[in-house]
Amino acid sequence: MKKRAPLRAAAVQAAPVFLDRDASTARAIDYIEQAGERGLDLIVFPEGFIPAHPVWYHFIPATSRKALDMAAQLFENSVEIGGPMTDALCAAARAAGVNVVIGVCERRPNTSGTMYNTQLFIDRNGRIAGKHQKLMPTVGERLVHTGGWGDTLHAVDFGPVRVSGLICGENSNPLAIFSLSTESAQVHAASWPNHFSKNEHAMADVVLMASRSLAYKANCFVINACGTVSERMIEEVATSDSDREFLRAPRHSGGSSIVDANAMVIAGPMPGNQEGFLEAELDLGLCVHSKLVHDYSGHYNRPDVFTLRVSRRVPGYVENEGADEEHAQAERAAPADPASKPDYKSARNRPRAGKTVR
């Protein structure tokens, strides 16, 4: 059997143009074009790359005027999927011939406040192949993002490869990981923010810990795309010298890496003061080798003992009670239409249906 050519993939480690949708989109398109020139098959961007992640809540009181103004800016610069911004990204992916996973702050169309933390999947033909909305916003995200639904918890078929995705803390959620592993993704896109809070482990340490575990349990490659911190971001969110020192320290941001299907690090971690591509060639046959040993969503599981139920239902925000009864009352009040009366004579003359044997 002819061996498949390796998949050329990369994490994009970069900072957005803080709270500027158009400029962040232009920056993303530049990376997509470069990826095409490099002959890459797949690239993954950090969490919330367009227009930014709400990192200010680590430094600024949530109810302050400054925090509220930033939240309003986030909404004004958020993304409607299917709008001009995603059209531009799709056109760039098509021109470059590159499959793209990118983090965006998504807003519901025709609303004035509801946003999701979303990964957008765009195939090399310029089509939106799917999206994943973060199921549970974390820490300050809860002030601006609502949770997504199970209908977006899916792997995406990019043609040469099946790709799954989770955002930040979701990459440690065992149930989410198991759900996606049942869909036989060969590559997992893990999107991460610019940094964690001052009270947590360094982000690069958490990224490696979580992604090596995920790769081992799901038998797939993991591309960790981590954000970095720009000077513009520091100017906007830092409130003290200690904040500025924290944000400028390379160990607290970045840390992009690529892990193979045996949970071995094959590229990175990338220092937090660097931007660019972290590339690797992925031999997808390794996914088969690792699953022959431990396929936790297949032969190495006991479905008679363990099962997982995933709801794909998206509940509505409004339920109009009494609408059916109002309709029925209107029908009863309407004058009878003779043409609508049943024709019993014709019915008697129809041949009887044969007996059904069950």
N, C-alpha and C positions, 0 to 999 in steps of 0.2 A: 504494500500500500504506500502511495506517495505521501511523504511527510509534508504537513502543512507548513507554510512559511511563517516565521515568527510574527507576532503582532507588534508593531512599533507604537508604543504608548508613552504618554508623559503626563506628569502633574505640572500645572502652571502655578508657580508660587509668586504672588504679586499682591499689591494693595490696590483697591479701587480708587477712583477719584472721588473722595469722600462726599457722599450725599449728592452726587451729580450723575444722574442717569445717562445723559447723552455722552458725557466725557468718559464714563466708565464703560459704556457700550463701545465707544470708539477704541478704548484700550483693549477690550476683549476681542474686537475684530482684528486689531493689529496682531494679537497673539495667534488667532486662528489663521491669519494669512501666513505668519511665520511657520506655523505648524505644517501648512501645506508645502511650503518651500523645503522643509526638513524631511518631507515624506512620511510624516506621522499618520497613523491610522486613527488614533483616539487621544483626545486630551481632556483633562478634568480640571475645572476651576474651583477655587475655594468657595466656602459658604457665603451667601449674600454678596457676591461680587458686584452685582448691579442692584442698587447703587452703593450699598454699604451694609455692614452688620451693626446692630444697635449697641456698640461697645461702650457708649457713653454712660450707660447705667452702672458701670463699675466705678465711676468717678464722680458723677453728678447726681444729686438727689432727684428721685423720679418725679416728684411733684413741683420741682423748680420750674421757673419760666423757661430757662435755657433747655432743660430736658424736654419740655413740652414742645418748644419750637423745633427742636431737632426731630422729634417724632413726627411733627407735621411735615417737615422737609422730607423725611423718609417716605411718607405717604405720597407726597406730591411727585417724588422721583421714583416711585415704585413702578412695577411692570405689569401691564395687562397682556397675558399670553394670547397671541393672535393679533397683536397691535403692531405699530411701526417698528418698535425696538426689536421684537422677536423676528419680524420680517427681515430686518437688517442682519441679524445673527444667522438666520437661515440662509440668506443669500451668500454670506461670507463662508459658511460651512460648505455650501454647494460649490462655490468657486475654488475653494481650497481642497475639496475632496476629503474632508476630515470629519469624523464623528466627534461630537462635543457634548460634554456634561458641564453645565454651568449653574452656579448658585445665584438666584435672584430673589428679591423681595417682591412677591406676587400680590397684586391686589385683585379683588373681585371686581369685574367690570360693573360700571354704573353704581358704585358704592362710594361712600365718603369716610372710610375708616377701617375696613376689614382687610387684613393682610396675612399672607402665608409665607413661611420660610421654605423656599422651593428649590429643588434641583430640576433643571430643564434639560431634556435629552433631545438633541438634534442630530439627525443622521447625515451622512456624507452627501446625500442627495438634496439636502436643504429642507427636509421635512421634520416637523416636530413628531418625534417617535414616542414621547411620553413625558411624564413629569412625576416627581415625588414630592409631596408636601410633608414637612416634618410633623410627626404625629403629636409630639408634646414639646411646646416651647420651653426653653431652659432659662432660668434666672430672669434677667431683665427682658428677654424676648417676650415673656408673658404679658408685658405691658403694651406691646405693639403687634404681636402675632397671635393669631388663633391657631388651634391645632388642625392638622389635615385629617383625612379620612382614609379608611382602608382601601378605597378604590385606587389609590395611587401607590400602593405597596406592591409593586410589580417589577420584575426584570424586563429589560427592553432588548429586543432583537435588532442589532445593528448590522445584520447580514453576516459578516465574518466572525462576529463574537456576540454573545449575550452578556449584557451588563446590568448589574443591579446598583442601587445607590441608597445611602443613608447619610444623615447629616449630624455631625458632631457627636453628642452623647448617645444618639441612636445606634452608633456603631458598637456600643457595649450592651445593647438591649437583646438578651438571648432569644426572646420570642420573635422580634423583628428579624433577627439574623436567621432563625430557623425558617420563618415564613419565606424569606427570599431564597434560602438554600434549596427549597423544594422546587424552585423554578430553574435550577441548573445553570445559574450564571457562572461564567468563566472568569469574569473580571468584575470587581466591586469598586465603585467610585465612592470614596469617603471624602466628604467636603467638610472643612474645618474653618473656624473663624480666624481673626487676626491674632488673638491672644485669649487667654483665660483671665480670671480675676487674680488679684494679688494673693488670695487665700488658698489657691489651688496648686496642684503640681504644675511644673513647667509643661506647656502644651506638647512639646515634642516627646516627652516621656509618656504622656497619656496616649498620644497617637500611636506610638510603637507598641505599647502594651495592648491597646484595644485591637489594633489591626492585625497583629500577629495571632492573637486569639481568634479573631474573625476568620482569617485565612485558613487556620487549622481546622476550625469547625465547619466552615462552608466549602472547603476544598477549592478555593479560588484565589486568583491574584487580587491584591488590594492596592489601589492607587490612592494615596493620601495627598490631597491638595490643600495646603495650608495657606492662610493669608499672612501678609506682613503688615507692618505699621509704617505709614507715611508721615512725613513732617506735617502735612496738612491735618492729618488726624490728631497728631499730638497737640497742635495748636488749638484744635476745636474742643478736645475732651479733657486734657490734663488740667488739673486745678492746683497743683503744687509741684515743687521740685522733685519730690519722691515719685509722683506720677510720671513725670517726664523721664526720670531715671529708669523706672520700671519699663516704660514703653519703648525706650531706646535699647534696652538690653537684648541682644540677639537670642539668648536662651529662652526668653518669654514669648517669642512669636516664631512663625515659620515652623520648620521641622518636617517639610514634605518628604515622603518616602514611598518606595514601592516594595511590596512584599509578595513573594511567590506563593504558589498553592501548597507548599510544604511549610509555610510560615517563616521562611528565611528572608531576611532583608537583602534585596538585590540592588537597591539604589537609595542613596541618602543615608541619614537625614540631611536635609539642606539647611544651612544656618539661616536664622531669622533675618539677618541683615542682607540677604541676597534675594534677587528676583530673577525669574526666568523659567526655563524648562528643566525638569528632572526627568530624563528619558531612560527607557529600558526596552529590551526586546523580550516579549513574553511568548514562551513555548506553551501553547494552550494544551498540548498533550499531557503536560504535567498535572492538569486537573483530573484526567482519567486515572493516572497513576495513584494520586493521593486518595481518590474515591474508592479504588479497589481495596484499600486498607480500611479506611473509616468513612463510610458514606452515612452521615448522621441523619440525612433525610431520605435514606434508601435502605439498603440491606443491613446497615448497622444500627437500625432503629427497631423498635417493637411497637407497631401501630396498635396492637391489641392492649398495650399498656399506656402508651403516650400518644395523644392526639392534640392538635392545635386548631382552634376555630378562629377564623379571620372573617370579620364582617366587612363586606364591600359596600354596604349600604351608606348612602349619604343622606342624612336626615334633612328635611326642609326646615327653614326658619319660621314659616308661617303655615298653619293649618286652618283652613276656613271651615269651621263647623256650621252645620245647618244648610250648606249650599245645596245638597241633594234634596232635602225636604222642600226648600223654596222652589226648586225646579219642578218637583212633583206637584206642589200646590198650583203652580202656573199651568201645568198640563191639565189638571183636573178642572181648572176654571175656564180653559179654552173651549170654544164651541166644537162639537164633534164633527169630524170630517167623514162623510159617508164612504169615501173611497178607502178610508183606513180601517173599516169594519172587516172582521174576518169573514171569508166566504165559506160557510160551513158546507154548502151544497157541493162545491168543488172538492172540498176536503174529503167528503164521503166517497166521491167517485175516484179518488186516487188509489192506485194499487197499494196493498198493505206491504209493509217491509217484512222481509223474511226474519225468521227467528235467529237470534244471535246465540251461539253456543260459547260459553266461557269455560 
